Amino acid sequence: MEHTLGLRERKKAATRQAVHEATLHLVVEHGFEHVTIEAIADAAGISRRTFSNYFAGKEDALLYGEEEQIRAFVQAVRARPADEPAWTALRRALRVLSHRHGRPDPEWAVRTRLAKRHPSVLARQLANHAALERDLALAVAERRGPEGVRPQIVAAAFLTAARIGMHLWTEEEQTRDPVEVIEEILEEMAAPFS
């Protein structure tokens, strides 16, 4: 039974990934506003109904990869040693994921540019970022114990640095390693949290 559930979950994850990739390909080729859910379902080799079983809309399908990265980052922070200061744990978790996954795919830059142009994608992306900030604040609070608003401040400051770094990276047209850009900004912010 456990093997069957594992296989079922792997198939579901593969379907989500296929739909995400089809969405990204179609959006890059035709523009977000010209892509329908039916076209995405056709490109992924699934029915419209199956699409709806996995995603609420094309925004969710487009941003699926980002949501997976968010979950992986929160898990990486929680996996850091308990005695490590929160700011250090956040920075090291970022490095671990960077080494594990390498440089972000160009799709990240594509999604970012799309988010800047399409309100519905931006709204969904902002919801993802709010959830990440909440989850990181909880991970920081678990690490240090409740300390008023400090966990929220640490999480928000770290994510602001990461957001600025990734924005600069996309503006530089990905000429450097994005973690290098983020690390520069984190160095500037680190003193109050170390």
HELIX and SHEET records of a PDB file:
HELIX    1   1 GLU A    2  HIS A   30  1                                  29    
HELIX    2   2 PHE A   32  HIS A   34  5                                   3    
HELIX    3   3 ILE A   37  ALA A   44  1                                   8    
HELIX    4   4 ARG A   48  TYR A   54  1                                   7    
HELIX    5   5 LYS A   58  LEU A   62  1                                   5    
HELIX    6   6 TYR A   64  ARG A   78  1                                  15    
HELIX    7   7 ALA A   86  HIS A  101  1                                  16    
HELIX    8   8 PRO A  106  ARG A  117  1                                  12    
HELIX    9   9 PRO A  119  ARG A  144  1                                  26    
HELIX   10  10 ARG A  150  GLU A  171  1                                  22    
HELIX   11  11 PRO A  178  ALA A  190  1                                  13    
HELIX   12  12 ALA A  191  PHE A  193  5                                   3    
END                                                                             
